[in-house]
Amino acid sequence: MKAMVLNRIGAPLEWTELPDRQPGPGEIRVRVGACGVCRTDLHVVDGELPHPQFPIIPGHEIVGRIDAIGSGVQGLMLGERVGIPWLGHTCGVCPYCAMHRENLCDRPRFTGYTRDGGFATATVADARFAFPLGEQGSDESLAPLLCAGLIGWRALGIAGDGKRLGLYGFGAAAHILAQVAKWQGRSVYAFTRPGDHTTQAFARSLGATWAGGSDEMPPEPLDAAIIFATPGDLVPIALQAVRKGGRVVCAGIHMSDIPSFPYSLLWEERQLLSVANLTRQDGLEFLGLVPQIGIVTKTTRYPLEQANQALADLRAGRFDGAAVLIP
């Protein structure tokens, strides 16, 4: 197998040839057809997440076909197409797992962060955390759904049932979630980098009611706002944009520090919440709805060996939608 490997913080990924790996008990080996490039991969490369494993193969939006099955695996078949998400293993016995909140597991393992991921021609995964994908849609189009889609879906549930929804940071997750929200009959208000008229036009093409810079207020108060961008100073801005009793949901795994803000922005029962990881139930619910919703992902394709360029382009905001690596 070949992989793009991160050997130390801040270093470029290195094209590496590795021995083929065999799945252990309860595991499967997947021949990777496509792997999305997520902002969390940037956080891993930049050392913004604690205690990474080195060397590590990043990538957690994996679509591929099973080509080896370890002992004890049930319900999956050789040749079946599956998706491998960020949450790659949970202990099953801690208090959070017992409460069916496995996204908060005390001893989790994460794909592309604490276990090898999909910036490779093959990967080994815990079979319990592999989602059957069926045959509808291309590998490339499905890959962003495995994190951008799933985290957006969980964030939408936490945001509540409000009809006016603000999305701060209109990248991979928001461009998927905008389509879900429109399908649900909500109005989407898209917030981009100030002056980014190209992305604002992209948001409107996906049905956004309004699109503007993050330095602007929406034309009417929002019921809820979801922040996908990383700057912490968006939190008080979003709180100012939501109505009394509204919610602001921070959907990223990492944000810069949130600046102090007057209590008046939080008063009147506004709520500030965060999203952590996902559960397998999130995956089953969301992926089961994808064919009904008719989600169309906008992707920019890169060969696997150009993973460093894909990460650089993501950091610079050089494309709309999602980047996808193709082995």
N, C-alpha and C positions, 0 to 999 in steps of 0.2 A: 504494500500500500504506500501511497504518497500523501503527504500532508504539509500544510503550512503551520509551523510550530513556533510558539512563543517561548523563548528561553529565559527572558528576563524582562523586568518592567521597562517600558519605553523603547525596547528594541524592535526593529522590524521583524515580522514573521519570516521564518527561514524554510525554504523548500527542502523537504527531508524525505528520504526513502526509509521506510520502516518495515520490519517483518509483519506479515499478515497476522492478525490477532484472532484468537479463537474465543468464542463466547463461553463463559463459565455457567454454572447452574443458575437458572432463572434469567439468562441473558440471551440476546440475539445479536448477530452481526448483520449490519445493513450496508449494502453497496450504495453509496450516496449518489443520488441523481441531481440534487440541487441543495444548496444551503444558503439561507438568507443571511445578510450582514446587518446586525442590530447595533443600536447605539450602546447596548450593554457590552458588546465586544470591544468598543472603544474604552469603556470603563475598565475592562479587564486589562487591555494593553497598556493603559495609562496608569495602572496601579491605584485606581480610585475605589476599588473594592478590596476589603481586607482578606488576608491569608489565602492568596491564590496558590494553586499548585503549579510547580514548574518541573520540567517543561510541560506545557499544556497546548493542546490543539483547541483553539476557540471554535465557536459556532454552535448555535442551539436552535436554529430554524431548519431542521433537517428533513428532507424527503428522500426516500430511497426504498430499495427492495431487500427483503430478508434473504440472505444467502447462506446463513448457518444458524442453527438453533441449539442452545444449550439444554442440558437436562432439566426436566421439571417445567418446561414452558408449555402452556396450554392455550388454545384459542388462536394461535398464529400459525401461518404456513410459509414454507419456502416459496419465494417469488412474490409474496404479498407486499403491496406498497403500504408503507407506514410513515408516520411523522413522529419525530423525536423533539420534544420541547425543552425549555429551560430547566424545569424541575425534573431531575433525572433519577432521584431515589429519595425515599423517606423511610424512617425507622419503623413506623407502624405501631409503636408502643408508647411514645411520649404522650403527655397530656393533650397536646394539640392534635396529634393523629387520632387519639381516642375520641376527641370532640368533632371529628370529621373536618378539621382545619389543617390538613396536611401541608398547606402552603406556609404554615408557621412552624413546621417540624423543628425540633431541637437538634436533630442530627441529619440534615438533608445533604444531598449531593446535587450539584448543578452542572448541567451539560455545558461544556466549553469553558468551565471555570474551576471546578474541583473534580471533574472527570472529563476525559477527552471528548471533544465535540466533532462537528461536521465539516470543518475546513480541511477535508481529506477525501480520499477516494472511498474510504470505508470507515465505519465506526462500530463500536460495541456498546449496546445499551441495555438497561434493565427492561425486560420485556413488559413489566407491569406499567411502564411509562412510555409505551409506544401506542400511538393512535392509528388504527386502520383507516386508510384514506379512500379506498375504492379506486375506481379508474377514471372518474370524471375530472377533467382539468389536467394541465401539465404540471410536472414537478416544479418548474420555475414559478408558475403562478400560485402554487399552493404554499411554497416555502415561507413567505412572510406571514401567513396565517398562524404559524406555529409559535410565534411570540408576539409580534406586533398585533395580530388579530386577537390572540388569547388574552393578553394583558388589557387590550382595549375593551374586550367583552367583560372582563371582571371589573374594570374601572367603571364601565357603563352601569353595571348592576349596583355598584356602591354609590354612584351619583344619584340614583333614584329615578323616579318616573317623570321628572319635569320635562316639559315640552321644548323649552328654549335652552339649548346645550351649547356651551362654549368649549372650543378645543384650542388650547395654547400649544403651538408647535405642530405645524401641519406636515408631518413626515409620514413614515411608513404606517405607524399605528393609526394616526388620525385619518389618513386617506381611506383606510379600511373602515374605521368606526363611523365616519361620515356616511358611508353607504348603509351601514346597519341602522344608524339613527334615522336616516331618511325613510328606510323601509318600515321602521316603527312609527312613522308619522311625526317625528320631531323636527324642529327647526335647528339647523346647525349654524353656529357663528364661529368662523375660523380666524385665528390670530396667528400671524406669521412674524418673522423678523421685520422690523420697520422698513418700509420701502421695497419689500420683496413682492412686486406686483405680479411676477410670473407665478409664484406659488399661490397668491391670492386668486389669480385667474383659474389655476388648477382646482382650487377648492370650490370655486363657483361652478366649474364644469361638473363637479361631483354632486351638485345640488345644494351647496351652502347658501343659506339665505343672505348672509353678509360675510364679507372677508375684509380684514384690515390688519394693520400692524398691532403688535402687542402693546404699543404705547398709546393705543386708542381705546376709548370706551365703546361698547356696542350701542346700537341705536335704542335698545330697550334693555331693562334689567334681565339677567339670565336666571333660570331656575337652578342651574348647576354649571360648573366648569371643570374640565379635566385638563391637567397640565402634563404634557408629554415632554416639553422642553426642560433642560437642566438648570437654567438660572433660577436661584431661589428668590430673586427679587420679583418674580412673577406671582408669588403667592399673595402679597398684599394687593397687587394689581387685580388679580382675579377675585379676591374677596370684595374689592370695591365694585366689581362688575356684577356680582350676584345680588339678587333680591334678599329681603328679610327672610330668614329661614332657609336660604339657599345653601348649597354645598360646593366646596372646592375639593377636588380629589387630585392628589399628587400621584401620578401613575408610574414614575420612573424609579429605578432601583437606586439611583444616585441623583442628588441635587447639590448645588452649591448652597452655602449657608443662607438661611432665610433672614433677611434684615428685620430689625425691630419695626413694629408698626403700631399705630394707635389702636387701643382696645375698641374704639368705635367701629372699626372695620369688621370685627368679629362679633360684636354685640348684635342684638336682635336675632339671636339664635341661628346665626350663620355657623356652619360646621366646616372644619378643616380635617380631612381624612387622607390616609395613604393606602396604597395597594402594595401587597407583598406577594410576589410570585404568582402561582396559579394552583388550582387543584385539577385532578383528573376529571372531576365532574364538570368543571369549566370547559375543558377540552371536548368532552362528549356533547355537551349542550351546544357549544358554538359550532363545532365542525359539522354537527348534525343539521344545523340551520343554514350553513353556507350555500348549499344548492338552492334552497328556497329564496334566499336573499338575492342571489345572483351577483355576488361580490366579484368585481373585476380588479385585480391588483395591477398597479403600474410598476413595472420592474425594469431595472437596468442590469444587463447581464455582463459578468466578468468571468474570464477563465479562472480556475482555481488558483493558478500560480500568480495571478494579479490581485490577490487578496489585500496586499498592502495599498495598492492604488484604490481599491474599493473603500477601504477604511479612510484613506485621505479624502476621497471625494465625499464620503458621508460627513466627515468632520467639517468640511468646507461648505456643505449644502449645495453640491454641484448638480444634484438631480432631484426630481420629485418622485415620491413613492418610495420604493425599496430597492436596494442592491441585492443581487443574487449571484453566488458563485456556482459555476458549472464545472465539475471535474471533467 
